[in-house]
Amino acid sequence: MARRYDRNPFAEEEEEEVNPFSDPAVRGKASGQSKFGGGLFSTNVPSAPPTSNSRLSPLPPEPAGFDYDREATIDIPLDTASGGSHYQNLKKKEKELQAKEAELRKREQEVRRKEEAAARAGIVLEEKNWPPFFPIIHHDIANEIPIHLQRLQYVAFSTLLGLVLCLLWNIIAVTTAWIKGEGVKIWFLAIIYLIAGVPGAYVLWYRPLYRAFRKESALRFGWFFLFYLVHVGFCILAAVAPPIVFKGKSLTGILSAIDLIDGNALVGIFYFIGFGLFTVETLASIWVLQQVYMYFRGSGQAAEMKREAARGAMRAAM
Protein backbone atom coordinates (compact mmCIF):
# COMPACT_ATOMS: atom_id res chain seq x y z
CA MET A 1 0.00 0.00 0.00
CA ALA A 2 1.42 3.30 -1.03
CA ARG A 3 2.09 5.84 1.57
CA ARG A 4 0.72 9.36 1.49
CA TYR A 5 3.89 11.08 0.52
CA ASP A 6 5.28 8.52 -2.02
CA ARG A 7 6.27 9.81 -5.39
CA ASN A 8 3.99 9.34 -8.38
CA PRO A 9 5.29 6.24 -10.19
CA PHE A 10 3.95 7.55 -13.49
CA ALA A 11 5.68 10.90 -13.23
CA GLU A 12 8.81 11.56 -15.24
CA GLU A 13 12.05 11.45 -13.35
CA GLU A 14 13.29 14.71 -14.74
CA GLU A 15 10.04 16.54 -13.92
CA GLU A 16 10.43 18.96 -11.06
CA GLU A 17 7.94 20.60 -8.80
CA VAL A 18 6.78 23.85 -10.24
CA ASN A 19 5.59 26.77 -8.25
CA PRO A 20 2.07 27.58 -9.57
CA PHE A 21 2.57 31.22 -8.67
CA SER A 22 5.79 31.60 -10.66
CA ASP A 23 6.21 33.05 -14.16
CA PRO A 24 3.60 31.64 -16.64
CA ALA A 25 6.28 31.03 -19.19
CA VAL A 26 8.10 28.77 -16.79
CA ARG A 27 4.85 26.92 -16.02
CA GLY A 28 4.29 26.43 -19.72
CA LYS A 29 7.70 24.79 -20.18
CA ALA A 30 7.45 22.64 -17.15
CA SER A 31 4.02 21.30 -17.96
CA GLY A 32 3.89 21.56 -21.77
CA GLN A 33 7.19 19.87 -22.81
CA SER A 34 7.45 16.14 -22.97
CA LYS A 35 10.02 13.71 -24.25
CA PHE A 36 7.41 12.08 -26.40
CA GLY A 37 6.82 15.22 -28.43
CA GLY A 38 6.79 15.13 -32.19
CA GLY A 39 4.52 13.96 -34.84
CA LEU A 40 1.75 15.70 -36.65
CA PHE A 41 0.30 17.49 -33.65
CA SER A 42 3.55 18.33 -31.97
CA THR A 43 4.39 21.99 -31.42
CA ASN A 44 7.63 23.12 -29.90
CA VAL A 45 7.08 26.56 -28.40
CA PRO A 46 10.26 28.17 -27.17
CA SER A 47 9.99 29.57 -23.69
CA ALA A 48 12.11 31.36 -21.23
CA PRO A 49 14.61 29.32 -19.25
CA PRO A 50 13.39 28.21 -15.84
CA THR A 51 14.21 30.41 -12.97
CA SER A 52 16.55 29.12 -10.41
CA ASN A 53 14.12 29.70 -7.50
CA SER A 54 10.86 28.06 -8.76
CA ARG A 55 10.07 25.98 -5.69
CA LEU A 56 7.47 27.09 -3.09
CA SER A 57 8.91 28.94 -0.18
CA PRO A 58 7.60 27.78 3.20
CA LEU A 59 5.29 30.09 5.11
CA PRO A 60 6.57 31.53 8.36
CA PRO A 61 5.48 29.52 11.40
CA GLU A 62 2.41 30.73 13.27
CA PRO A 63 2.35 30.97 17.06
CA ALA A 64 0.53 28.24 18.95
CA GLY A 65 -2.20 30.60 20.17
CA PHE A 66 -4.29 32.56 17.70
CA ASP A 67 -5.48 35.25 20.13
CA TYR A 68 -3.11 37.84 18.71
CA ASP A 69 -2.09 39.61 21.90
CA ARG A 70 -5.45 38.99 23.58
CA GLU A 71 -3.89 36.56 26.00
CA ALA A 72 -2.08 39.35 27.74
CA THR A 73 -3.57 40.14 31.12
CA ILE A 74 -4.42 43.70 32.09
CA ASP A 75 -4.19 44.73 35.67
CA ILE A 76 -7.12 47.02 36.65
CA PRO A 77 -6.80 48.40 40.14
CA LEU A 78 -10.00 47.87 42.15
CA ASP A 79 -10.91 49.24 45.53
CA THR A 80 -11.99 45.96 47.05
CA ALA A 81 -13.04 47.49 50.35
CA SER A 82 -15.50 50.04 48.92
CA GLY A 83 -16.70 47.62 46.24
CA GLY A 84 -17.54 44.99 48.82
CA SER A 85 -19.41 47.43 51.03
CA HIS A 86 -21.38 48.75 48.05
CA TYR A 87 -22.37 45.23 47.07
CA GLN A 88 -23.49 44.52 50.62
CA ASN A 89 -25.59 47.70 50.64
CA LEU A 90 -27.26 46.67 47.40
CA LYS A 91 -28.04 43.23 48.79
CA LYS A 92 -29.44 44.78 51.96
CA LYS A 93 -31.70 47.15 50.01
CA GLU A 94 -32.85 44.31 47.84
CA LYS A 95 -33.85 42.30 50.90
CA GLU A 96 -35.71 45.30 52.35
CA LEU A 97 -37.63 45.82 49.12
CA GLN A 98 -38.54 42.14 48.98
CA ALA A 99 -39.78 42.27 52.58
CA LYS A 100 -41.91 45.36 51.86
CA GLU A 101 -43.31 43.75 48.74
CA ALA A 102 -44.25 40.64 50.68
CA GLU A 103 -45.94 42.76 53.35
CA LEU A 104 -47.93 44.72 50.77
CA ARG A 105 -48.99 41.50 49.08
CA LYS A 106 -50.12 40.12 52.41
CA ARG A 107 -52.16 43.24 53.18
CA GLU A 108 -53.74 43.16 49.74
CA GLN A 109 -54.78 39.55 50.24
CA GLU A 110 -56.24 40.42 53.64
CA VAL A 111 -58.26 43.31 52.21
CA ARG A 112 -59.50 41.11 49.37
CA ARG A 113 -60.48 38.40 51.81
CA LYS A 114 -62.48 40.89 53.91
CA GLU A 115 -64.21 42.28 50.84
CA GLU A 116 -65.18 38.79 49.69
CA ALA A 117 -66.46 37.91 53.16
CA ALA A 118 -68.49 41.12 53.29
CA ALA A 119 -69.92 40.46 49.83
CA ARG A 120 -70.95 36.93 50.84
CA ALA A 121 -72.62 38.30 53.97
CA GLY A 122 -74.49 40.95 51.96
CA ILE A 123 -72.62 43.86 53.53
CA VAL A 124 -72.01 46.82 51.24
CA LEU A 125 -68.76 48.67 51.89
CA GLU A 126 -69.60 52.36 51.61
CA GLU A 127 -66.70 54.55 50.58
CA LYS A 128 -66.93 58.21 51.52
CA ASN A 129 -67.13 60.27 48.36
CA TRP A 130 -69.18 63.40 49.10
CA PRO A 131 -68.55 66.28 49.09
CA PRO A 132 -65.73 65.78 46.57
CA PHE A 133 -63.39 68.35 48.15
CA PHE A 134 -63.75 66.83 51.66
CA PRO A 135 -65.56 63.44 51.60
CA ILE A 136 -67.49 62.76 54.81
CA ILE A 137 -70.43 60.61 53.61
CA HIS A 138 -71.14 57.97 51.00
CA HIS A 139 -73.47 59.24 48.29
CA ASP A 140 -73.91 57.75 44.81
CA ILE A 141 -77.51 58.04 43.65
CA ALA A 142 -76.76 57.50 39.96
CA ASN A 143 -75.19 54.06 40.51
CA GLU A 144 -76.99 52.69 43.57
CA ILE A 145 -80.59 53.93 43.41
CA PRO A 146 -83.04 52.49 40.81
CA ILE A 147 -83.71 54.83 37.92
CA HIS A 148 -87.42 55.29 38.70
CA LEU A 149 -86.54 56.44 42.24
CA GLN A 150 -83.58 58.67 41.50
CA ARG A 151 -85.66 61.84 41.02
CA LEU A 152 -87.35 61.38 44.38
CA GLN A 153 -84.03 60.66 46.06
CA TYR A 154 -82.50 63.80 44.58
CA VAL A 155 -85.38 65.90 45.91
CA ALA A 156 -84.99 64.33 49.35
CA PHE A 157 -81.28 65.17 49.20
CA SER A 158 -82.23 68.73 48.26
CA THR A 159 -84.34 68.97 51.42
CA LEU A 160 -81.30 67.91 53.44
CA LEU A 161 -79.18 70.61 51.81
CA GLY A 162 -82.06 73.06 52.25
CA LEU A 163 -82.10 72.35 55.97
CA VAL A 164 -78.38 73.13 56.11
CA LEU A 165 -78.99 76.42 54.31
CA CYS A 166 -81.88 77.36 56.59
CA LEU A 167 -79.91 76.71 59.76
CA LEU A 168 -76.87 78.61 58.47
CA TRP A 169 -79.02 81.62 57.60
CA ASN A 170 -80.70 81.28 60.98
CA ILE A 171 -77.28 81.70 62.63
CA ILE A 172 -76.58 84.82 60.54
CA ALA A 173 -79.91 86.40 61.38
CA VAL A 174 -79.72 85.53 65.08
CA THR A 175 -76.14 86.86 65.21
CA THR A 176 -77.42 90.16 63.82
CA ALA A 177 -80.16 90.25 66.45
CA TRP A 178 -77.62 89.47 69.17
CA ILE A 179 -75.44 92.38 68.02
CA LYS A 180 -78.48 94.66 68.16
CA GLY A 181 -79.03 93.72 71.79
CA GLU A 182 -81.26 90.64 71.84
CA GLY A 183 -78.92 88.61 74.08
CA VAL A 184 -76.43 85.79 73.61
CA LYS A 185 -78.73 82.94 74.59
CA ILE A 186 -80.57 82.94 71.27
CA TRP A 187 -77.20 82.76 69.45
CA PHE A 188 -76.16 79.66 71.41
CA LEU A 189 -79.51 78.05 70.60
CA ALA A 190 -78.99 78.75 66.88
CA ILE A 191 -75.57 77.08 67.06
CA ILE A 192 -77.11 74.03 68.77
CA TYR A 193 -79.78 73.78 66.06
CA LEU A 194 -77.08 73.62 63.38
CA ILE A 195 -74.72 71.23 65.20
CA ALA A 196 -77.48 68.81 66.19
CA GLY A 197 -79.84 69.26 63.27
CA VAL A 198 -77.64 68.54 60.25
CA PRO A 199 -75.96 65.29 61.43
CA GLY A 200 -79.23 64.19 63.03
CA ALA A 201 -81.14 64.71 59.79
CA TYR A 202 -78.60 62.71 57.79
CA VAL A 203 -78.46 59.81 60.24
CA LEU A 204 -82.12 59.66 61.28
CA TRP A 205 -84.03 60.11 58.02
CA TYR A 206 -81.88 60.68 54.93
CA ARG A 207 -79.62 57.64 55.20
CA PRO A 208 -82.56 55.31 56.06
CA LEU A 209 -84.40 56.56 52.96
CA TYR A 210 -81.27 56.07 50.82
CA ARG A 211 -80.83 52.50 52.02
CA ALA A 212 -84.55 51.77 51.80
CA PHE A 213 -84.56 52.73 48.11
CA ARG A 214 -81.37 50.78 47.51
CA LYS A 215 -82.37 47.54 49.27
CA GLU A 216 -86.19 47.81 49.37
CA SER A 217 -86.24 47.44 53.16
CA ALA A 218 -89.65 47.90 54.79
CA LEU A 219 -88.22 48.58 58.25
CA ARG A 220 -86.00 51.33 56.91
CA PHE A 221 -89.04 52.94 55.34
CA GLY A 222 -90.72 52.93 58.72
CA TRP A 223 -87.64 54.49 60.33
CA PHE A 224 -87.66 57.20 57.65
CA PHE A 225 -91.35 58.05 58.15
CA LEU A 226 -90.93 58.37 61.90
CA PHE A 227 -88.07 60.86 61.86
CA TYR A 228 -89.06 62.67 58.69
CA LEU A 229 -92.28 63.65 60.40
CA VAL A 230 -90.13 65.12 63.19
CA HIS A 231 -88.16 67.02 60.54
CA VAL A 232 -91.34 68.43 58.97
CA GLY A 233 -92.63 69.45 62.39
CA PHE A 234 -89.39 71.29 63.18
CA CYS A 235 -89.52 73.15 59.87
CA ILE A 236 -93.11 74.27 60.57
CA LEU A 237 -92.09 75.38 64.06
CA ALA A 238 -89.12 77.32 62.69
CA ALA A 239 -91.22 78.98 59.99
CA VAL A 240 -93.78 80.17 62.56
CA ALA A 241 -91.37 80.76 65.49
CA PRO A 242 -93.98 81.02 68.27
CA PRO A 243 -92.79 82.84 71.41
CA ILE A 244 -92.21 79.68 73.42
CA VAL A 245 -88.43 79.63 74.04
CA PHE A 246 -86.76 83.01 74.57
CA LYS A 247 -89.71 84.75 72.84
CA GLY A 248 -89.04 82.64 69.71
CA LYS A 249 -86.19 84.82 68.51
CA SER A 250 -83.74 81.90 68.26
CA LEU A 251 -85.56 80.90 65.02
CA THR A 252 -86.17 83.14 62.03
CA GLY A 253 -89.94 82.68 61.81
CA ILE A 254 -92.75 84.99 60.79
CA LEU A 255 -93.73 85.97 64.31
CA SER A 256 -90.14 86.85 65.25
CA ALA A 257 -89.75 88.85 62.06
CA ILE A 258 -92.90 90.88 62.75
CA ASP A 259 -91.76 91.50 66.33
CA LEU A 260 -88.27 92.66 65.33
CA ILE A 261 -88.93 94.73 62.23
CA ASP A 262 -90.36 97.62 64.24
CA GLY A 263 -87.23 97.99 66.36
CA ASN A 264 -84.61 97.27 63.70
CA ALA A 265 -85.41 97.02 60.00
CA LEU A 266 -82.21 95.12 59.06
CA VAL A 267 -82.77 92.39 61.64
CA GLY A 268 -86.42 92.15 60.61
CA ILE A 269 -85.48 91.72 56.95
CA PHE A 270 -83.01 88.96 57.85
CA TYR A 271 -85.72 87.20 59.82
CA PHE A 272 -88.19 87.50 56.95
CA ILE A 273 -85.63 85.88 54.61
CA GLY A 274 -85.22 83.06 57.11
CA PHE A 275 -89.00 82.68 57.25
CA GLY A 276 -89.10 82.29 53.46
CA LEU A 277 -86.35 79.64 53.51
CA PHE A 278 -88.08 77.59 56.22
CA THR A 279 -91.39 77.85 54.34
CA VAL A 280 -89.88 76.48 51.12
CA GLU A 281 -88.14 73.74 53.10
CA THR A 282 -91.45 72.77 54.74
CA LEU A 283 -93.32 72.54 51.44
CA ALA A 284 -90.57 70.49 49.76
CA SER A 285 -90.39 68.12 52.74
CA ILE A 286 -94.16 67.58 52.70
CA TRP A 287 -94.00 66.74 48.98
CA VAL A 288 -91.18 64.22 49.57
CA LEU A 289 -93.10 62.62 52.42
CA GLN A 290 -96.19 62.26 50.27
CA GLN A 291 -94.28 60.74 47.31
CA VAL A 292 -92.37 58.27 49.46
CA TYR A 293 -95.57 57.20 51.17
CA MET A 294 -97.30 56.63 47.82
CA TYR A 295 -94.41 54.49 46.62
CA PHE A 296 -94.36 52.65 49.95
CA ARG A 297 -98.03 51.74 49.67
CA GLY A 298 -97.92 50.95 45.97
CA SER A 299 -94.89 48.67 46.12
CA GLY A 300 -96.30 46.42 48.83
CA GLN A 301 -93.77 47.51 51.40
CA ALA A 302 -96.52 48.35 53.91
CA ALA A 303 -97.72 44.75 54.08
CA GLU A 304 -94.12 43.57 54.30
CA MET A 305 -93.46 45.96 57.20
CA LYS A 306 -96.53 44.64 59.02
CA ARG A 307 -95.34 41.07 58.61
CA GLU A 308 -91.84 41.95 59.82
CA ALA A 309 -93.29 43.82 62.80
CA ALA A 310 -95.48 40.84 63.66
CA ARG A 311 -92.53 38.46 63.44
CA GLY A 312 -90.46 40.77 65.61
CA ALA A 313 -93.23 40.99 68.23
CA MET A 314 -93.58 37.21 68.24
CA ARG A 315 -89.83 36.71 68.73
CA ALA A 316 -89.86 39.25 71.56
CA ALA A 317 -92.81 37.48 73.22
CA MET A 318 -91.14 34.07 72.96
N, C-alpha and C positions, 0 to 999 in steps of 0.2 A: 504493500500500500504506500502510495507516494505521500511524502510529507508535504506540509503546507508551503514550505519555502524551497522545495526542489526546483531545479531549473526545468524549463519546458524542453522535453526531449525532441520536439519537432522544430525548435528554433535553431537558426544557423549559428554556428560557433563564432563567426566573426561579428555577428550582430551585437551591438552594444545598446545599453539603456540610453534612451533619448529623453531629454527633458522636454515635456510637452509645451513648456512656456518659453523655450528657446527660439532662435531665429527660424521662421518658416522654411527658409531655404534649406537649413540643416535638416529639419524634419522631413522635407521632401526627399533628400538623399538617403536618409537613414531608412525611411520606410518604402520608398519607391524603387530603389535599385535592388537587383537580385542577380545572382550568378546564372540563373537560367533565362536571362534576357535574350532577346533575339527573335528572329522569325518575322512573320508578316506584321504582327501587331506590336512589335517591340519598338519602343521609342527611348532613345538615350538623351535625356535632358541634362545638359551640364548645369551644375549647381556650385554654390560656393563651398569651399573646403570646410569641413566641420571645425567648430571652435574647440579649443582645447578644454574649456570648462563647460561641458554640456550636461553633466550629471546634476541631479537635484541636490541642492544644499539643504542640510537638516535645519529644521526650525529650532529656535532657541528654546531651551527647556522652560516649562512653566512651573511656578511654585506649587507646592502641594495644596495649599489653600487658595480658593478662588474668591476670597472676600475683598481682595484689593484694598488693603489698609483698614478694613472694617473690624479686624480682629484686635486692633489696638484699643486698650482700655483708657477711658477718660476719667480722671479723678475730679468729681464735683463735690466741693465741700458742703456739707450739710450740718445744720445746727441740730443735732440729735435731741438735745434737751428741750428746746422750744417746740420742735416738731412732735415729739412724744406728748408733751402737755397739750398741744393743740388737738391732737388726735383723741386724747382722753376727754377733752372738753366736748368735742363733736359727739363722741359716743354717749357722754352723759346727757347732752341735750336731746339726742335721739331717743334715749330711754325715757326722758321726761315727756317728750311729745307722745310717745307710744302709751305711756301711762295716762296722759290726759285724754287721748283718743279713746282708750278703753273705758275710762270713766264716763265720757260723753255718750258712748255707745250704750253703756249700762243705763244711764239716765233716760236715754231715748226709749229703750226697751221698757223701762218702768212706766214712763208716761203713756206709751202705746198700750201697755197692759191695762192701765187704769182706764184709758178711754174705751177699750174693748169691753171691760167689765161694766163700765157705766152704760154703754150702749146696750149690752145684754140685759141690764136691769131696767132699761127704759128711762135712764136719767139723762137729761139734756144738759151738756156743759155750756153755760152761758158766758160768753166772752164779752167783757165791757167794751162798748164801741160808740157810746154816745154821751155827751157831745164829742165831736171828732177832735177838738183841740184839747179836751181834758176828759177822757172817758170815765164815767162813774156808774153807768147803768148799761144793761144789754137791751138793745132796741133794733129790731130788724123786721119791720112790718112787711116789706116787699117780698121777703124770702120765707117767712115763717107763718104768716097769717093767710088764710084762704082768700082768693081774689074777691069773692062776693062779700067779704067782711072787711076788706082793707079800708074802704071809705069810712065805715063806721068807726074803725079803730083809729084812723087819722083824726077824726073829729073828737073822739075821746081824748086823744093825745093833745089836741088843741085846747081842750078844757083844762088839762093839767098845766099847760104853759100859760093859759089865761089866768089861772089861779096864782101862778108865780108873779105875773105882771100886776095883778090886782093887789097882792100883798106888798110888792115893792113900792107901788104908787101910794099905798096906804101908809108906809113908813115915811115917804117924802112929805105927804100932806100932814101927818101927825107931827113930824119934826118941825114943819112950819108953824103949826099951832103951838107947839111947845116953846118955840122961840118968841112967839107973840104973847106968851104968858099963861098958857093953859096947864102947865105943870109937866113934870117928868114922868109921872106914872103912866100916862097914856102912851108915851113913847116906848117905855119898857113893854107894855102890853102889845104894841105893834110889832116889836122885835120878836116876842114870843109867838105871835101868830105866824110870822114868816118861818121861824126856826122849826116850829112844830108842825105847821100846816103843810109845807111842801114835801118833806120826807114822808109824813103820815099819809098824804094823798097818794103818793106813788106806791107805798107799801100796802096800804089798806084797800084801795079800790082800783088803781090803774094796773098794777101788776097782776092781780087776780083776773081782771077782764082780759088782759093780754094772754095769759095762760089758758083761760077758758076758751077763747077763740082758737088758740093753737091746738089744744088737746080735746076740746069739746067736753069739758068737765062740768057736771051739773053742780057739784058742791062749790066750785069756784065761782060759778054764776051767782049762787046764793050769797057767798061772801061779798061779791061786788055789789049786789043790790043793797045789802045791809049798810055798808059804809058809804056808798054813793048817795044814799038818801041823807046821811049825815052831812055829806059835802054840800048837797043842794040846800039843806036847811041852814048851814053856815053862810052860804052865799046870800040867801034871802035875808038872814039876820044882818049881814054886813051891808046889804043894799039899803035896808031900812034904818039900821043903827038906832034902835030905841034907847032911851036914857035909862038903861038898867045898870051898867057898870061904868062908873066915872062919867055919868051923864051921856054915855054913848059916844064920846069924842075919840075913843081909841080906834073907831072904825069910820071910814069915810062914807057914811050913809046919807040919805036924803034929810033926815031929821037933824043930824049934826050939821049938815051944810046950811040948812035954813037958820039954825041957831047961831052959826058963826058968821054968816055973811053980813049981818048988821054991824058987828063989831069990827071986822076986818075983811075987806072985799077979797084980798088975795087968798087968804086961808079958805074963805067960803068957796071961791072958784076951784081951788084944789080939791076940796071935799065934793063939790059937784062932779068933777071929773072922775073921782073915785067912785061916786054913786053910779055914774054911767058904766064904768068898767064892771062893777059887781052886777049890775043889771044884765049886761050882755052875757056875762059868765053864767048867771042863773038861767037865762033862757036857753043857752047852748047846752047846759048840763041837763035840763029837763028834756030837751030833744033827744040827747044821747040815752037817757034813762028809758024813754019811751021806745026808741028803736031797739035797744038791747032786750027789753022785755018782750017786744013783739017777736023778735027772733027766738028768744028763749021759749016762748009758748009754741011757736010754729014748728020748731025743730024737735019737739018732744023731750026737751031737757027738763021741763017741769015734772013730768011723770017720772023721769029717771031720778030727779032729785028727791021726790017723795019716796021712791023705793029705797034709795040709799039712806035716807033719814030713818025709814022704818027698820032697815037692817041694822043701822047703828044703834037705834033704841033697843032693839032686841038683844044685840050683843051686850049693851050696857046692863040690861035687866038680868041677863044670864050670868 
